[in-house]
Amino acid sequence: MSEHGSSIVIRDPVWNTIRVDRVAARIIDSPPFQRLRYIRQLGLAHLVYPGATHTRFDHALGVYHLSVRALRILGAHSRLPAEVWRGKELIPYAALLHDIGHYAFSHALEELEPERIAGDHERMSALFFESPELRKALEPLGKDASEEIVRIIRGRGSCALRGLVSGSLDLDKMEYLRRDARFCGVPYGEVDVERLLQGLAILRDPATGAWEVGVRARAVSTLESLLFAKYQMFRNVYWHHAVRAATGLYKRIVERAVEAGLLSPIDLIGPTDEELLFELRRRAGAATGEVAKRLHRRWLPALLHRRLPKRAVEIPAWQLEERILPAWVSGDTAEKRRWEDGVAAELGLAPGEVILDFPVTGAMFQLDLLVDRGGRTTRLGKTGIPGLIDLPKLAEQLYRTARVLRLFTFERRTVEPAWLLDRLARPEAAGVGSRRQP
């Protein structure tokens, strides 16, 4: 980082040169933001892709950079009412701070049940905004700036430009796909960011009259490239079997530590990746009891030395069509834990040493945004836009292809798909909350 006139210049391997203004520089220098240097962007993916050690710090700078560019492009091509630009000055800082609330190893802990954690990273952001250093850095923006930035990060409030930070076409997605692909050394995340930025427009919703960020029809084909890039990254990186095994082991460690009283949900807020692992080792080593012993002697060393759980069986989601599976199959509920421990006993393993993994991401491939078709505004939603883009059907197919149901065991075991499906179909497993797979 070097001084350059009235701004700060940062050299970045993805976007080359990032210039940050004085307010952004003060935010970056605050302890809450510096903490992001030690939160890995892709959690435990570095155990599979050694280059994936980039951080939330790097990513946040990239989103800030794209937000500044997007605002410049939108401002150059738009003659819109003053109300549209209200809050514009806060957008770059919301982009910079959108990940300030992340837990150690990023998204992994957000997969746990609500009682295990204090809330998702967007809710946690508000706590970090209470930091005296961050409040001081934000003072030049005005008295209510912190609260409005938090609203923008959570996709709320009246700012018409909030979709640049939180929405189905937010700059976060453009940035992380490009950066994650670069550091993992894979060719899947290339998105034509320049064309997407040039295709942005501020449009009026014909149904509500509200202004929001949308896209011109000429850039719609680039949305398809974004969709495919996301699909390839989920299939090959984010949901890679060993990444999911490492994530499952890490979640199991934290979950059991909370259950045993070694940690509280509040203790999970604030520590960096290495700080949390150190504290887990320290507390487990100092405590008595079977859980503490297992954590200290077996599970934590397994994670640190990359002795990850093994695949006993895996079944692609498309092979599960029309099957009835328990409603808890994609969660981390008590019912699922009882089922896993029952399977562990069948396989001669200790409680907690079987993990059933079927990752889910709500609207992973869905887009909900306005499209300008030569002066006529249409919403691209679940039905697509006839004659222009039919993403919903494609999105459903890609999502089903990317998902895989896997059974991991802490010691190597091998079972047949029919064996797993039989145990998931038993009445005591299915219960009242069963559901048919799409």
N, C-alpha and C positions, 0 to 999 in steps of 0.2 A: 504494500500500500504506500503510495507516495503523494506528496502535496502537488497540486497542479492548479495554479490560479485560484479561482474562487470555489473549486470543487476538489474532491479526492478522486484519484485515478487508481483503479484496481485492475490488475491483469488477471484474466480468467481464461481457462483452457477451452471453455465452450463458446463464450461470447466475445472473446478477445479483450476488449477494453470496456470496463464499466465505470461510469462517472457517477459519483454520489454527491449530493449537495451537503451543506453544513449540518442541517438537521439530521439527515440520514447518517452522516458520519458520527454524530453524537450518539444516535441510537445504536449504531454498530459497536461503539466503544463501551456501551453499558454492560455490566455483568450479565443481565438476563440474556442479552443477544450473544455475548461472547460464549456463553454456555453452549450455544448451538454448534460451536466448533467441535464439540465432543459428543454429539448425537449423530450417529451414522444415518445417512439418508435412507439406506435400504436395510436397516436393522442388521440381521445376521447373514445377509447375502454374501458378505465378504468371505464366509467360510466355504463358499462354492465358487464365487467369482473374486479372485484375490484383489482385483483393482477396485472393487466396490467399497472403498473406504471413504468416499466423499461424504460430505456432511450436510446437515440442515442449514448450516451457515452458508456454504457455497450456493446451495439451491435458493435460499432466500435472497441473496444478492442478485441471482439470475432473474428471479421473478420481479424484483425491483426494477432491474434494467429493462425488462420487457414492458412493464407498466409505464415507464417514462416514454418509451417509444410508441406504445399504443396511444397514449394521450396526445402525443404530438401529431400522430397520423389522424386521429379522430378530429382534432381541433383544426387541422389544415383543410379538411374536406366537408366541414359541417357548418351550416348556418341555422342554428337551432335556438330556441328560447333560453334565456338565462337560467331558468330553473333546472335545465338539463345538466348544467355545469356546476350546480351547487354541491360542494363537497369534493370537487375535483382535486384540490390541493392535498387531500388526505389519502388519495388512492395509492401513490407510491409508497407511503409509509405503512399503509395497511398491507400492501404486497410484501414489503420488507419484513413485517412482523407476523405474517399469517401463520407461521409455524412455531411461534415463540413458546407455545404451551406443550410441545411434544414431550412424551415420556422417553426414558432410556430405550434405545433401539427402536425408536420411531413408533410405527403403528401396531407392533406386535401385541402390546398389552391392551389395546383398545378392543381386541377380540374377546377378552375375558368378560364374564358376566358383570353387570353394573355394580353389584355389591363388592366386587374385588378391587375396583378402582374408583377414583373420585369423579370421573367424567372423561369425555373424550378431549382430544387436544385443543379443540376450538373452545370448549367451555373452560379449560384450564388456562387459556390465554389471558382471561380476565385477571387471574391471580398474579400473573407476572407483570401486568400493567400496574399493579400496586407498588412495585419496586420504586423506592425514592429516586434511584439513578435514572430509571426509564421515564418516570414522571418529569424529572428535570430536563431530560433530553427532548421531551415533547412539549415543554412549556411554550416555545415560540409559536406553536400551532394554535394556541388558544386554550381557554379553561376547559372546554368540553371535548377537546380533541381525542383524548384517550377513550372516552366512552363511545364516541362515534366511530373510531377506528375498530373497536371491538365489535360494534354492530356490523360494520362492513365485512369484517373477517367471518362473521357468522351468517352472512347473506341477509341481514336484516336492515331496517332503517329505510329512509326515503331516497338515498343517493342513487341516482339513475345509473351511475357508473360502477356500482358495486359488483356487477357481473364480471368485471375484469379480475376481481379477486376471489369471488365465490360464485360459481355458476357452472353450467355444463360446458362452457367454452372458456373457462378462466385461464389465465396465463400460467398458473401453476402446472396444469397438465402439459402445456407446450414445453415448459422448462424441464420438468422432471423426466419426460420421455427422452428428450435429447441428452440430458446429462447422465441419466442412468445408463442408457445404451453406450455412451462414450466410455464410462468408467468400468462397465462390465465387459467391454470389448466385444460387443455384439452389434450387428448391423440393423437391428429391428426397430429402433426408436426414432429413425429419421422422419421428421415431420417438416413440411414446407412452412416453417414459421413465418418467413417473410410474406408469403402470399396470404396466409391467414391474417397477419397484422394489417396488410393493405386492404383486406376484404372486410375488416370490421366496420360496423356502422351503428349509429344510435337510432333506434327505431321506436315507433309508437305502437304499442299493443292495440290491435283493432278491437279487442274484446273489452279492455279496461281503460284504455286511453293513457296508460302509464308508459313512460319512456324507459328503455332498457338497452343494453348492449346486444346487438345481433350481428348478422353477417350478410354481405351481398351474395346474390346467387352465383356470381362467377367464382366465388371461393368455396362453394359447396363441395366440389370434388376433393378439395384439400381436407374437408371434414372426414371423408372416407379414408384418406391416408392416415389421419389421426386415429381413426377407429382401428384400422389394421395394425398400426404401430402399437397401440395399447394392447390389442389382442396378442400380438407376438411377444410383447414384454411380459404379459401375465403368464402366458403359456411356457415361455422359455426361461424367465428370470424370477418374477415375483412368486409364481406357484411351482417352481422347480421342486422336484421331490425332496432334495436335500435341504433346500431353503425352508420348506415346510417342516421337515424333520427337526431342524435346528430351532425354528420358531416354536414348534410344539413343545420341545424340551424346555426352552426358556420360559414359556407360559406356565408349564407344569411346575417349574421351580418356584416362580413368583407366587403362583396360586397356592401351593402347599405352604410356602413361607407365611403368607397372609393368614391362611386357615390355622396355622400353628401359633400365631401371635408373634412371630419373629419380625414381621413387618405389618404396618397398617396401610390402608389405602393412601393416607396422607403422606407416609414415608416415600411413596413412589413419585411424588411431585417434586421435581427439582434435581435429583441426582442425574449425572451423565451416565453414559454406558458403563464406563469402568468404575465409577463411584458406586453404582448400584451393585455390580458384581462383587466389588470389594466388601461392601456392607453386608451383602448376603453371606459371603464366606465368613466374615467376622462374627456375625450374630449366630449363624448355624454352628460355628466352631465353639462358641462360648455356651451354647444352650445344651440342655439334656433332652432326651426323648428320641423316639424312633425316627420321626420326621427330620429333626435337626441332624441326626447322624447320617441319614440317607442323603440329605442335601449336601452335607460337608464332605462325605467320603466317596459318594458315588455320582450324584447328578451334576453338581457344579464342576467337578473335574472332567466329567464326560463332555460338558459344553465347552470348557476352556481348552481341552485337548482334542476337540472335534471327533469325539467318539459318539456319533449321532445315532438316534434310533434308526432301525432298519425297516424297509418296506416288507411287510409280510404278504401283502396283496394290494393291488390297486385296480380300480374299475372306472373307466371313463364314464362321465355323466351321461353320454348319449346311450350307453348300454343300460341305463337305469330308467329309461322312459317307461312311464305307466306303472312303475313299481311303487308300492306303498312303503315309505320309510318313516321312521319316527320323526316327529317335528323337531326334536332336539339335535338332529344329526349334524347340523352346521354350527351349533352353538357350543358353549362350555358349561352346561347346566349340571346340577346335582344328579339328575336322571342319567345323563350321559356318563358321568363319572362312575356311577354304580354299574352301568352296563360294561364300561371299560374294565373295571376291576373284576367283574365276573368273567370276562374273556381272559384277563390276565391269569386268573386262577386256573382256567382250563388249559392255558398254555404253559403253566408252571412258572409264572412270573410273579413278582411282588406287586402289591397294590400300587397303582399309579404308573406302572411301566408298560401300559398299552395306551396308545393315542389313536383315536379315530379322527381323521381329518377330511373335511369336505368344505373347503373355503367358499365363502360367499361374499360378493360385493354387490350391494343393492342394485343400483342403476349403472353398472360398470360400463356398458356400451350405449346407454341411452343418451339422447340429446334432447334438450327442451329449450329452444331458442327461436328468436324471430329471424326470418329471412326476407330480404328485400328483393323482389322479383320485378325489376324495372319500374319501381315506384309503387308496387302493390306489396303490402306486408302480409306474410303468412307465418303462422307458427309451425315450426318443425317439432312435432311431438310424437306420440306413440303410433300415429297412423302414417307418418312420413308425409311427403309431398308428392302426389302423383305426377309422373313425368319429369321429376327433378331428382328425387332421392327417396329410396325406400329402405331407410336404415333399420326400422324396427325388426323386420324379419331377419335381416342379416345379423343384427346385434344379438338376437335370440340364439341363432345358430352358432355364432362365434363364442358366446358365453358358455353354451353347453359343451362345445368342443374343448374349451380351455379348462373346465372344471374336471377334477379327478377325485374320486372317493378312495382314500388310502387308509390302511391300517398299519401303524408303526409299532414296533416292539423294541424294547431297550436291549434285548438279546435276540439274536437272529432266530426267527421262526418263519415258516412258510405255510400258508394256508391257501385253499382254493377260493375263487370268487363265490362259488355256491355256498361254501362254509360260512363266509361272512354274511352273505345275504340271508341265509337261514337264521342266523342269530339275530339279525336286525328285524326279521319278520316274526319272531316269537312274541306271543301276547304280552309277556312281561316287559319286552323292549318297546313294542309299538305303543301300547297303552292308548289313552284317549287322544293323545296329540298326534296321531299319525297323519301323514299327508302324501298325496300322490306326487311323484316327481314329474316335472314338466319335460 
